[in-house]
């Protein structure tokens, strides 16, 4: 029996439809929600991802602005771009696309972002608020994963969740988010990584596995407890082909499974739009 598909495209469409009403309400008060992006260099996947974000803005009727810097950009050029976004009253939230070309410091650029304009939810102030359980912009992929599990009625509260990967964008914030004493959270969360021996000893105990290591096919059917939910959050590329952390064979073992395409990715983009609209709403208070 095949796993239930955790359809990120479907849920992202529902989120965008709800956002349209909020965007229209803001416009009636003279506010046009605005998202900014800063892209440095010529990384193909990053360029495609940023382009999709601007298409999303256009489809929703939002304002967007892109600053694209060349491979030869200096750290001062990047910090100047961040200041420009911080000071742009038409931009309510913005992102600095990662990765950077070698020799440039992403962390110092992120530190210069005004926390209330942090569309990605990755500024240390906002991550600290997450740890405290205080409202703040949430990291988009973790928030999207939580909503995906909730929408398709995957039990979270009291369940054992194993997250493979401890990165800043998914693993660390997601572990905090799902362990908070809140509805659709309050889980027992174990964080492991590719340096841990016998990963299967951990994953076979999990009610939910979230693979976020960027290691193609690392989660195999033998590593999954029958009926468990499996989220393929980590991706890598072979040329232009998108590769998943989860092997295709898992579909016949898992109870729920996010697809390689149309799973977590659309949710990340939808939550980025949601963070931006929320920032626009807060600017009106």
C-alpha positions as CSV (number, residue, x, y, z in Angstrom):
1,X,0.0,0.0,0.0
2,X,1.4,3.4,-1.0
3,X,1.9,6.2,1.5
4,X,-0.5,9.2,1.7
5,X,1.0,12.0,-0.3
6,X,1.9,15.1,1.7
7,X,0.9,17.4,-1.1
8,X,2.8,20.7,-0.6
9,X,1.5,22.2,-3.8
10,X,-2.1,21.7,-2.6
11,X,-1.5,23.3,0.8
12,X,0.7,26.1,-0.6
13,X,-2.2,27.0,-3.0
14,X,-4.5,27.2,0.0
15,X,-2.1,29.5,1.9
16,X,-1.7,31.7,-1.1
17,X,-5.5,32.0,-1.5
18,X,-5.8,33.1,2.1
19,X,-3.0,35.6,1.6
20,X,-4.8,37.2,-1.3
21,X,-7.5,38.4,1.1
22,X,-5.0,39.8,3.6
23,X,-3.1,41.5,0.8
24,X,-6.3,43.1,-0.5
25,X,-7.2,44.3,3.0
26,X,-3.7,46.0,3.3
27,X,-4.1,47.6,-0.1
28,X,-7.5,49.1,1.0
29,X,-5.4,50.8,3.8
30,X,-2.8,52.1,1.3
31,X,-0.2,49.4,2.0
32,X,1.3,47.2,-0.8
33,X,3.1,44.2,0.7
34,X,6.7,44.2,-0.4
35,X,9.4,41.4,-0.6
36,X,13.0,42.0,-1.3
37,X,15.8,39.6,-2.4
38,X,19.6,40.0,-2.4
39,X,21.4,37.5,-4.7
40,X,25.1,37.4,-4.9
41,X,26.9,35.5,-7.8
42,X,25.7,33.1,-10.4
43,X,24.6,30.0,-8.5
44,X,22.0,28.4,-10.9
45,X,19.6,26.9,-8.3
46,X,19.7,30.1,-6.3
47,X,18.9,32.2,-9.4
48,X,15.9,29.9,-10.2
49,X,14.7,30.0,-6.6
50,X,14.8,33.8,-6.4
51,X,13.0,34.1,-9.7
52,X,10.2,31.9,-8.4
53,X,9.9,34.1,-5.4
54,X,9.4,37.2,-7.6
55,X,6.9,35.3,-9.7
56,X,5.0,34.4,-6.6
57,X,4.9,38.1,-5.6
58,X,3.5,39.0,-9.0
59,X,0.8,36.4,-8.9
60,X,-0.3,37.6,-5.5
61,X,-0.2,41.2,-6.4
62,X,2.7,42.0,-4.1
63,X,5.6,44.5,-4.7
64,X,9.1,43.0,-5.0
65,X,12.6,44.3,-5.5
66,X,15.7,42.4,-6.3
67,X,19.3,43.4,-5.8
68,X,21.6,41.2,-7.8
69,X,25.4,41.5,-7.1
70,X,28.1,39.9,-9.2
71,X,30.6,37.2,-8.2
72,X,33.1,40.0,-7.8
73,X,31.0,41.8,-5.1
74,X,32.8,42.7,-1.9
75,X,31.5,42.3,1.6
76,X,31.0,46.1,1.7
77,X,28.8,45.8,-1.4
78,X,26.6,43.2,0.3
79,X,26.3,45.2,3.5
80,X,25.3,48.2,1.4
81,X,22.6,46.2,-0.3
82,X,21.3,45.0,3.1
83,X,21.2,48.7,4.3
84,X,19.3,49.6,1.2
85,X,16.6,46.9,1.9
86,X,16.5,47.9,5.6
87,X,15.8,51.5,4.6
88,X,13.3,50.8,1.8
89,X,9.9,51.7,3.1
90,X,8.3,49.7,0.3
91,X,10.0,46.5,1.4
92,X,8.5,44.9,4.5
93,X,10.7,41.9,4.6
94,X,13.6,40.5,2.6
95,X,15.9,37.6,2.2
96,X,19.6,37.2,1.5
97,X,19.9,34.2,-0.8
98,X,22.4,31.5,0.4
99,X,25.0,30.3,-0.6
100,X,27.5,33.1,-1.2
101,X,30.6,32.9,-3.4
102,X,33.7,31.8,-1.6
103,X,35.4,34.5,0.6
104,X,32.2,36.3,1.5
105,X,30.6,36.2,5.0
106,X,26.9,35.4,5.0
107,X,26.6,35.5,8.8
108,X,27.7,39.1,9.1
109,X,25.3,40.1,6.3
110,X,22.4,38.3,8.1
111,X,23.3,40.0,11.4
112,X,22.8,43.4,9.7
113,X,19.2,42.6,8.7
114,X,16.6,44.4,10.8
115,X,14.9,41.5,12.7
116,X,11.4,42.6,11.8
117,X,12.4,42.6,8.1
118,X,13.8,39.0,8.3
119,X,11.6,37.2,5.8
120,X,13.5,33.9,6.3
121,X,13.2,33.9,10.1
122,X,16.9,33.1,10.4
123,X,18.2,36.2,12.2
124,X,19.7,35.3,15.6
125,X,17.1,37.5,17.4
126,X,14.2,35.6,15.7
127,X,15.8,32.2,16.4
128,X,16.2,33.3,20.0
129,X,12.5,34.2,20.2
130,X,11.7,30.8,18.8
131,X,13.7,29.1,21.5
132,X,11.8,31.2,24.1
133,X,8.5,30.4,22.5
134,X,7.9,34.1,21.7
135,X,6.1,35.2,18.5
136,X,8.5,36.1,15.7
137,X,9.1,35.4,12.0
138,X,9.5,31.6,11.8
139,X,12.1,29.9,9.5
140,X,10.1,29.2,6.4
141,X,10.9,25.5,5.8
142,X,10.4,24.4,9.4
143,X,7.1,26.3,9.6
144,X,6.0,24.8,6.3
145,X,6.9,21.2,7.4
146,X,4.8,21.7,10.6
147,X,1.8,22.9,8.6
148,X,2.2,20.1,6.1
149,X,2.0,17.5,8.9
150,X,-0.9,19.3,10.5
151,X,-2.9,19.6,7.2
152,X,-2.7,15.9,6.4
153,X,-3.5,14.9,10.0
154,X,-0.1,13.4,10.9
155,X,0.0,13.1,14.7
156,X,2.7,15.3,16.2
157,X,1.9,15.8,19.9
158,X,3.7,13.2,22.0
159,X,5.2,11.5,19.0
160,X,8.9,10.6,18.5
161,X,10.4,12.7,15.7
162,X,13.9,12.1,14.3
163,X,15.4,14.9,12.3
164,X,18.4,14.1,10.2
165,X,20.4,17.2,9.8
166,X,21.3,20.1,12.1
167,X,21.6,23.0,9.7
168,X,20.5,26.6,10.4
169,X,17.8,26.6,7.8
170,X,15.9,23.4,8.8
171,X,17.3,21.1,11.5
172,X,18.0,23.4,14.4
173,X,14.9,25.6,14.2
174,X,12.6,22.7,13.3
175,X,13.7,20.8,16.4
176,X,12.9,23.8,18.6
177,X,9.6,24.4,16.8
178,X,8.3,20.8,17.1
179,X,9.3,20.5,20.8
180,X,7.5,23.6,22.0
181,X,4.5,23.1,24.3
182,X,2.0,24.2,21.6
183,X,-0.7,22.5,19.5
184,X,0.7,20.5,16.7
185,X,4.1,20.4,18.4
186,X,5.0,19.1,21.9
187,X,6.9,16.1,20.4
188,X,10.0,14.2,21.6
189,X,12.6,15.3,19.1
190,X,15.9,13.6,18.3
191,X,18.4,15.4,16.1
192,X,21.0,13.3,14.3
193,X,23.3,13.9,11.4
194,X,25.4,12.0,8.8
195,X,28.3,11.7,11.3
196,X,26.2,9.5,13.6
197,X,26.8,5.8,13.5
198,X,23.9,3.4,12.8
199,X,21.4,6.1,11.8
200,X,18.8,3.3,11.2
201,X,18.9,2.6,14.9
202,X,17.3,6.0,15.5
203,X,15.1,6.3,12.5
204,X,13.4,2.9,13.0
205,X,12.1,4.2,16.3
206,X,10.6,7.3,14.8
207,X,6.9,8.1,14.2
208,X,8.1,10.9,11.9
209,X,11.4,11.1,10.0
210,X,12.5,14.4,8.6
211,X,15.5,14.1,6.3
212,X,17.3,17.4,5.9
213,X,20.9,16.4,5.3
214,X,21.2,17.0,1.5
215,X,22.4,13.5,1.0
216,X,20.6,11.8,-1.9
217,X,18.8,8.6,-1.1
218,X,20.1,8.3,2.4
219,X,16.8,7.2,3.9
220,X,16.0,3.8,2.7
221,X,13.0,1.5,3.3
222,X,14.9,-0.5,5.8
223,X,15.3,2.6,8.0
224,X,11.6,3.4,8.2
225,X,9.1,2.0,10.7
226,X,6.0,0.8,8.8
227,X,3.4,3.5,8.8
228,X,5.7,6.3,9.8
229,X,5.5,9.8,8.2
230,X,8.6,10.7,6.2
231,X,9.4,14.2,5.1
232,X,12.0,14.7,2.4
233,X,13.3,18.2,3.2
234,X,16.9,17.9,2.1
235,X,17.7,18.3,-1.5
236,X,20.8,18.3,-3.8
237,X,21.3,18.6,-7.5
238,X,22.8,16.4,-10.2
239,X,23.1,19.0,-12.9
240,X,19.6,20.4,-13.1
241,X,18.0,17.2,-11.6
242,X,16.6,17.6,-8.1
243,X,17.6,14.7,-5.8
244,X,15.8,13.8,-2.6
245,X,17.3,12.6,0.7
246,X,14.6,9.8,0.6
247,X,14.7,6.8,-1.6
248,X,11.7,6.0,-3.8
249,X,11.2,2.6,-2.2
250,X,10.2,4.3,1.1
251,X,6.8,5.0,-0.5
252,X,5.7,1.4,0.1
253,X,6.6,1.4,3.8
254,X,5.7,4.9,5.0
255,X,2.2,5.9,6.1
256,X,2.7,9.5,4.8
257,X,5.4,10.8,2.4
258,X,6.3,14.1,0.9
259,X,7.1,13.9,-2.8
260,X,10.5,14.8,-4.3
261,X,8.8,17.6,-6.2
262,X,5.8,19.4,-4.9
263,X,6.4,18.5,-1.2
264,X,8.4,20.8,1.0
265,X,9.6,23.3,-1.6
266,X,6.2,24.9,-2.4
267,X,5.6,25.3,1.4
268,X,8.9,27.2,1.9
269,X,7.9,29.7,-0.8
270,X,4.4,30.0,0.6
271,X,5.6,30.7,4.1
272,X,8.1,33.3,2.8
273,X,5.1,35.1,1.3
274,X,3.2,34.7,4.5
275,X,6.1,36.1,6.6
276,X,6.2,39.1,4.3
277,X,2.5,39.8,4.5
278,X,2.6,39.5,8.3
279,X,5.5,42.0,8.3
280,X,3.4,44.4,6.2
281,X,0.5,44.0,8.6
282,X,2.7,44.7,11.6
283,X,4.1,47.9,9.9
284,X,0.5,49.3,9.9
285,X,0.1,49.0,13.7
